[in-house]
Amino acid sequence: MTVSREPHETQYKPKLGHYQLDKALGAGNYAVVRLAVHCITGTKVAMKIIDKSKLCKEDLARLFREVQIMKLLDHPNIIRFYQVVENYQYIHLVSSFAENGELYEHVMTKGSLSEPEARKYFAQICSAIMYCHEKGVVHRDLKIENVLLDCNNNVRIADFGFSNYFKPPRLLETFCGSPQYAAPEIFNGKHYDGFKTDIWSLGIILYVLVTGGLPFDGDSIQEVKQNVLRGKFRVPYFVSHECEHLIRSMLSLEPEKRPSVESVLSHSWMQGDQLTSDEQSRDSQSSRGLNRNILTLMENIGISKSKVVESYNSYLFNDFTAIYKLLADQLHTKGSIDMKPIKDWLRQEVRNSGKSTSDEHPIQPVAPPPSKPSHKKVSSKQGLDKVLHNAKNRALSAIFNKNSDEPSGKSKAKLKELKGIGNSKHGPSPLVSSLISPRTVTDMPQSSNSSIFHRTVFGFSSRKATSRSTSSSQQLPHSAR
């Protein structure tokens, strides 16, 4: 007799305000990343759920800095940051979901990319990093696993957990990143120019794109270090001379000899084809101007236009800003806004408005699923090679990352405000209060049993819980300056 699978397909999925939570995408030491759907817009998002009780002061400082930087960045090739929601036990960070996964997976499938295809992706990566550098931000953990692909196969840079503000001539001290992508000055324990270390990592990424392998690898951290400090690597014969020249210029052992991102983008190899980038078509959206059609739509469904404008222009990452950005992204990506989820939500609001208050149920804290990943069968030699490769690199990084992050100057100034977050039982923690509007919104349509406006606090992506060959457990020792 065949067992029906229908009950499993229709099983209850927890809600957090206007977000319907779905499957787990990955897990880390104190957080889990889950797929979620925004009920009003129907958009899939990635939600990082952080257990406040497991955060130490160093984690808080790093989280605070990451959120501040993500709020600052608005570029078509960087993961979009939408909102933070908090209850008494968890902080929920909402960011865009890259539907086509990691660029790493794409390269693994093909073995290596053709130079025109590699050029397209690399140009988008460089465009995003140039934007960060212009904003005075360095990523410090650039690797192919942190390059995601959206539904249109455009690049989205993710994982700003080790990012920091940087302004020359001040040098950075934190020894962070992933071993195979770390610059020689970091291995030498020297203070370093954050822009130049990002350039080194970009050189590694380009090498991986066109060859399918790493220029500096090893079975131990010491071996990787020796190979990096030696600075010698082989470029396969099928790579063009122009591409090889660009790679070698970025992987110079002397930081001052490495080009800037602008110089990389103007290199002759980068001009080989007509570059396809999402940036030009998003210029209007990346500006601080608001789309009047979207504002009119939001007003027509009962969302205060003045609140949306105020929240957006004040950089308040609350529910007003989140709904506007989700609709704007949907309009840009698909060319139109899907009205079906909006109509469904309005019908639900009407039904809920007729219920008695006794039918209301408070939002329950969402418990992270077990962090142990499910075991998958390896059905090919390539899959087996990948599993062994990932296992080796996780082992390397487990040794490599022992020290905790020492907060930067800006983060230190906030530590007194952050101190009580782990013990918060009611209302927003100081961390969230410092990032969002202190007012409670009362003039948006509210669901009687799951309204985010009554029961949660608004306003702060966070890092992926898991990665591939260089996961979060596989970072260099860090201190945070």
Secondary structure as the mmCIF struct_conf table of DSSP 4:
data_model
#
loop_
_struct_conf.conf_type_id
_struct_conf.id
_struct_conf.beg_label_comp_id
_struct_conf.beg_label_asym_id
_struct_conf.beg_label_seq_id
_struct_conf.end_label_comp_id
_struct_conf.end_label_asym_id
_struct_conf.end_label_seq_id
HELX_LH_PP_P HELX_LH_PP_P1 THR A 2 SER A 4
HELX_RH_AL_P HELX_RH_AL_P1 GLU A 6 GLU A 9
TURN_TY1_P TURN_TY1_P1 THR A 10 THR A 10
STRN STRN1 LYS A 15 LEU A 16
TURN_TY1_P TURN_TY1_P2 GLY A 17 HIS A 18
STRN STRN2 TYR A 19 ALA A 27
BEND BEND1 ASN A 29 TYR A 30
STRN STRN3 ALA A 31 HIS A 38
TURN_TY1_P TURN_TY1_P3 CYS A 39 THR A 41
STRN STRN4 LYS A 44 ASP A 51
HELX_RH_3T_P HELX_RH_3T_P1 LYS A 52 LYS A 54
HELX_RH_AL_P HELX_RH_AL_P2 LYS A 57 LEU A 72
TURN_TY1_P TURN_TY1_P4 PRO A 76 ASN A 77
STRN STRN5 ILE A 78 ILE A 78
STRN STRN6 PHE A 81 GLU A 86
BEND BEND2 TYR A 88 GLN A 89
STRN STRN7 TYR A 90 SER A 96
TURN_TY1_P TURN_TY1_P5 GLU A 99 ASN A 100
STRN STRN8 GLU A 102 GLU A 102
HELX_RH_AL_P HELX_RH_AL_P3 LEU A 103 LYS A 110
BEND BEND3 GLY A 111 SER A 112
HELX_RH_AL_P HELX_RH_AL_P4 GLU A 115 GLU A 134
TURN_TY1_P TURN_TY1_P6 LYS A 135 GLY A 136
STRN STRN9 VAL A 137 VAL A 138
BEND BEND4 ARG A 140 ARG A 140
HELX_RH_3T_P HELX_RH_3T_P2 ILE A 144 ASN A 146
STRN STRN10 VAL A 147 LEU A 149
TURN_TY1_P TURN_TY1_P7 CYS A 151 ASN A 152
BEND BEND5 ASN A 153 ASN A 153
STRN STRN11 VAL A 155 ILE A 157
TURN_TY1_P TURN_TY1_P8 GLY A 161 PHE A 162
STRN STRN12 ASN A 164 TYR A 165
TURN_TY1_P TURN_TY1_P9 PRO A 168 PRO A 169
BEND BEND6 ARG A 170 ARG A 170
HELX_LH_PP_P HELX_LH_PP_P2 LEU A 171 LEU A 171
STRN STRN13 LEU A 172 LEU A 172
BEND BEND7 GLY A 177 GLY A 177
HELX_RH_3T_P HELX_RH_3T_P3 PRO A 179 TYR A 181
HELX_RH_AL_P HELX_RH_AL_P5 PRO A 184 PHE A 187
TURN_TY1_P TURN_TY1_P10 ASN A 188 GLY A 189
STRN STRN14 TYR A 192 TYR A 192
HELX_RH_AL_P HELX_RH_AL_P6 GLY A 194 THR A 211
BEND BEND8 GLY A 212 GLY A 213
BEND BEND9 PRO A 215 PHE A 216
BEND BEND10 ASP A 219 SER A 220
HELX_RH_AL_P HELX_RH_AL_P7 ILE A 221 ARG A 230
TURN_TY1_P TURN_TY1_P11 GLY A 231 GLY A 231
TURN_TY1_P TURN_TY1_P12 TYR A 237 PHE A 238
BEND BEND11 VAL A 239 VAL A 239
HELX_RH_AL_P HELX_RH_AL_P8 HIS A 241 MET A 250
TURN_TY1_P TURN_TY1_P13 LEU A 251 LEU A 251
BEND BEND12 LEU A 253 GLU A 254
HELX_RH_3T_P HELX_RH_3T_P4 PRO A 255 LYS A 257
BEND BEND13 ARG A 258 ARG A 258
HELX_LH_PP_P HELX_LH_PP_P3 PRO A 259 SER A 260
HELX_RH_AL_P HELX_RH_AL_P9 VAL A 261 LEU A 265
TURN_TY1_P TURN_TY1_P14 SER A 266 SER A 266
BEND BEND14 HIS A 267 HIS A 267
HELX_RH_3T_P HELX_RH_3T_P5 SER A 268 GLN A 271
BEND BEND15 GLY A 272 ASP A 273
BEND BEND16 ASP A 278 ASP A 278
TURN_TY1_P TURN_TY1_P15 GLU A 279 GLU A 279
HELX_RH_3T_P HELX_RH_3T_P6 GLN A 280 ARG A 282
HELX_RH_AL_P HELX_RH_AL_P10 ASP A 283 SER A 286
BEND BEND17 SER A 287 ARG A 288
HELX_RH_AL_P HELX_RH_AL_P11 ARG A 292 ASN A 300
TURN_TY1_P TURN_TY1_P16 ILE A 301 GLY A 302
HELX_RH_AL_P HELX_RH_AL_P12 LYS A 305 ASN A 313
TURN_TY1_P TURN_TY1_P17 SER A 314 TYR A 315
BEND BEND18 ASN A 318 ASN A 318
HELX_RH_AL_P HELX_RH_AL_P13 ASP A 319 LYS A 334
BEND BEND19 GLY A 335 SER A 336
HELX_RH_AL_P HELX_RH_AL_P14 LYS A 340 SER A 353
TURN_TY1_P TURN_TY1_P18 GLY A 354 GLY A 354
BEND BEND20 LYS A 355 LYS A 355
HELX_RH_3T_P HELX_RH_3T_P7 THR A 357 ASP A 359
HELX_LH_PP_P HELX_LH_PP_P4 PRO A 362 PRO A 365
HELX_LH_PP_P HELX_LH_PP_P5 ALA A 367 PRO A 370
BEND BEND21 SER A 371 LYS A 372
HELX_LH_PP_P HELX_LH_PP_P6 PRO A 373 HIS A 375
BEND BEND22 SER A 380 SER A 380
HELX_RH_AL_P HELX_RH_AL_P15 LYS A 381 PHE A 400
BEND BEND23 ASN A 403 ASN A 403
HELX_LH_PP_P HELX_LH_PP_P7 SER A 404 PRO A 407
HELX_RH_AL_P HELX_RH_AL_P16 GLY A 409 LEU A 418
TURN_TY1_P TURN_TY1_P19 LYS A 419 GLY A 420
HELX_RH_3T_P HELX_RH_3T_P8 ILE A 421 ASN A 423
BEND BEND24 HIS A 426 GLY A 427
HELX_RH_AL_P HELX_RH_AL_P17 PRO A 430 SER A 433
TURN_TY1_P TURN_TY1_P20 SER A 434 LEU A 435
BEND BEND25 ILE A 436 ILE A 436
BEND BEND26 PRO A 438 ARG A 439
HELX_LH_PP_P HELX_LH_PP_P8 THR A 440 VAL A 441
BEND BEND27 ASP A 443 MET A 444
TURN_TY1_P TURN_TY1_P21 SER A 448 SER A 450
HELX_RH_AL_P HELX_RH_AL_P18 ILE A 452 ARG A 455
BEND BEND28 THR A 456 THR A 456
STRN STRN15 VAL A 457 VAL A 457
BEND BEND29 ALA A 465 ALA A 465
BEND BEND30 ARG A 468 THR A 470
TURN_TY1_P TURN_TY1_P22 SER A 472 SER A 473
BEND BEND31 GLN A 474 GLN A 474
#
